[in-house]
Amino acid sequence: MAVFMESCFFISLCLTMFAGKSSGATVPAIYVFGDSLLDSGNNNFLQTHAKSNYTPYGIDLPGEPTGRFTNGATGGDFIAQLLGLPHPPAYLSLSEASRKITTTGINYASGGSGILSETGTILGDILTLDEQINYFNSTVTNDLPSILSSTLARSIFLISTGSNDYLNNYLQPQFSNISQTYPPQEFANLLLDTFEQQLTRLASRLQGFTFVQADLFSLGYDQFQDPVKFGYADGRTPCCDFGVSGMCIPGQNPCSDRDDRLFYDAIHPVQLVNYQFAGDCFSGNSRCTPINIKQLALKQS
């Protein structure tokens, strides 16, 4: 497992999917963890600067802004759709009663979070990855113990993490001295070791699990360098006016050519990028290795 994760964190950003060995017929649920690329509204309920529950976010989803850091759906939403599942709701949005009947998956992701517990705290209150895992363990133990005992091993787990450990920690020396404590390679090793321990907390043992790595960094870099090649007219100008945080300024009208831009704000991609990535990772053979998500799901049947 260390070899798998080393290639992932060397590029500082990755998406990890894994699923247990099973004998069932379908994938029953998807559980989502990580940062703002997957957050579907958990930060709405936290005292943090990392919020997107205001216009122009969510302009291409029906209803009010949901707390997703884009104009529409996240990559996790689209992967769920491709699996034939509903969008997994944000954990903090669910009442205690709702948590006991939500059997198709839950989203624990929190914008600004990373692998390390101190990552993102400069933004305020967020759900660290450890806290997300704690909430998941509560789901397993307290909310759905009888249901999950038969479906957990056939579920898919989606994790996006790593970038904020640099953006909101290591590369912020005015707020954190961790870059003075750890040289770059030692810091990467710290992330690897910590993430390995966290993954192990999702299962007492990892034997029988299948891991899939999605190289988001290389995809984003390639799109930024040559957006036209990927069908985008503009790879450098965000769709909204943004402030010093890189987030959209509230209440404005975003660009009308959202499908021609790579970025919605200064940090996050537009919905179409999420959609195309999800589709490629679901049935393609380039972005997700060693198998795609469709093949991963078939292994569950």
C-alpha positions, -999 to 999 in steps of 0.1 A, spaced: 0 0 0 29 24 7 40 22 -30 4 31 -41 2 61 -19 37 73 -26 29 80 -62 -3 96 -51 12 121 -26 43 129 -45 20 150 -67 3 164 -35 -32 157 -46 -51 126 -53 -84 109 -53 -86 74 -38 -113 49 -43 -115 15 -27 -140 -12 -21 -142 -44 -2 -144 -79 -16 -180 -91 -18 -205 -116 -31 -234 -93 -36 -251 -83 -69 -247 -45 -68 -229 -17 -52 -252 -7 -24 -236 26 -12 -209 52 -16 -192 69 13 -173 101 6 -144 117 25 -120 146 19 -119 182 10 -138 209 -9 -136 190 -42 -162 166 -27 -178 186 1 -216 186 -5 -226 209 23 -210 199 56 -192 232 60 -226 250 60 -230 238 96 -195 249 108 -180 282 118 -155 285 90 -144 308 63 -145 279 39 -181 281 29 -199 281 -5 -235 283 6 -242 315 -13 -246 326 -49 -230 323 -74 -221 288 -61 -247 261 -71 -262 282 -99 -266 251 -121 -283 230 -94 -320 235 -87 -329 254 -56 -306 273 -33 -268 270 -31 -260 237 -14 -225 243 -1 -207 226 -31 -176 245 -42 -186 247 -78 -215 259 -101 -232 225 -99 -224 189 -89 -191 175 -76 -171 146 -90 -184 125 -61 -220 133 -71 -214 123 -107 -197 91 -96 -227 82 -75 -250 89 -104 -229 66 -127 -232 39 -100 -270 43 -100 -270 59 -66 -284 92 -54 -260 120 -44 -248 111 -9 -261 138 15 -238 158 37 -235 141 71 -241 172 91 -273 180 72 -290 148 84 -311 146 115 -305 117 139 -336 100 124 -324 105 88 -290 90 96 -307 58 106 -324 53 72 -299 67 48 -285 35 34 -271 45 0 -242 65 13 -232 96 31 -208 125 24 -184 134 53 -161 157 32 -152 191 45 -137 220 25 -103 230 38 -95 197 54 -64 176 48 -46 145 61 -31 163 92 -54 174 120 -40 209 120 -45 214 82 -72 240 75 -76 252 110 -65 287 98 -99 288 81 -119 281 113 -138 250 123 -137 222 97 -140 185 98 -105 170 98 -101 136 81 -99 120 115 -132 136 125 -148 125 93 -137 89 100 -150 92 136 -184 102 122 -183 73 98 -175 49 127 -205 64 145 -226 57 114 -214 21 114 -217 16 152 -248 36 161 -269 45 131 -269 16 107 -252 -14 124 -276 -41 112 -278 -28 76 -241 -20 72 -230 -53 85 -242 -69 52 -235 -40 28 -203 -23 40 -180 -47 23 -197 -41 -10 -197 -3 -8 -173 21 -25 -153 47 -5 -142 79 -22 -115 101 -7 -100 133 -20 -72 148 1 -37 160 3 -37 194 -15 -47 214 16 -19 199 36 2 221 14 -21 250 5 -35 256 40 -6 243 61 29 237 47 29 267 24 16 290 50 47 298 72 30 328 87 5 305 104 24 273 107 60 264 113 57 228 100 78 237 69 106 246 92 103 213 110 100 190 80 119 193 47 97 186 17 104 148 14 100 143 51 67 161 50 55 139 22 65 109 42 46 122 72 15 125 50 19 90 37 23 75 71 -6 94 86 -29 86 56 -20 49 59 -31 49 95 -63 67 87 -72 42 59 -66 13 83 -92 29 106 -118 23 78 -113 -14 81 -97 -37 107 -76 -51 79 -72 -41 42 -68 -76 28 -95 -81 1 -99 -44 -6 -93 -31 -41 -77 4 -44 -80 28 -73 -59 59 -77 -71 89 -97 -43 113 -107 -61 146 -104 -29 166 -104 -17 155 -138 -52 160 -152 -55 195 -138 -20 204 -150 -26 191 -185 -59 210 -188 -43 242 -175 -14 239 -200 -36 232 -230 -73 238 -223 -83 238 -259 -71 202 -262 -97 193 -236 -125 214 -251 -122 246 -230 -116 280 -245 -102 295 -213 -81 277 -188 -69 306 -167 -98 330 -161 -122 319 -133 -159 322 -140 -165 345 -110 -148 375 -95 -130 363 -64 -115 378 -33 -81 372 -15 -93 338 -4 -98 327 -40 -135 322 -34 -163 339 -54 -174 372 -41 -210 367 -28 -241 378 -48 -226 383 -82 -236 370 -116 -210 344 -128 -199 341 -164 -224 327 -189 -198 305 -207 -193 282 -178 -188 252 -200 -158 270 -217 -139 277 -185 -118 253 -164 -122 272 -131 -153 284 -114 -134 304 -87 -96 307 -83 -94 272 -68 -122 249 -78 -131 235 -113 -165 241 -130 -191 214 -129 -182 202 -165 -147 194 -154 -161 173 -125 -185 155 -149 -158 147 -175 -134 135 -149 -161 112 -133 -170 98 -167 -134 91 -176 -126 76 -142 -158 55 -144 -153 39 -178 -120 50 -192 -85 36 -188 -62 66 -183 -70 87 -152 -79 59 -128 -56 30 -122 -51 0 -121 -88 -3 -130 -117 21 -135 -147 25 -112 -170 4 -134 -146 -24 -132 -143 -18 -95 -181 -20 -91 -182 -52 -111 -157 -67 -87 -183 -61 -60 -209 -83 -78 
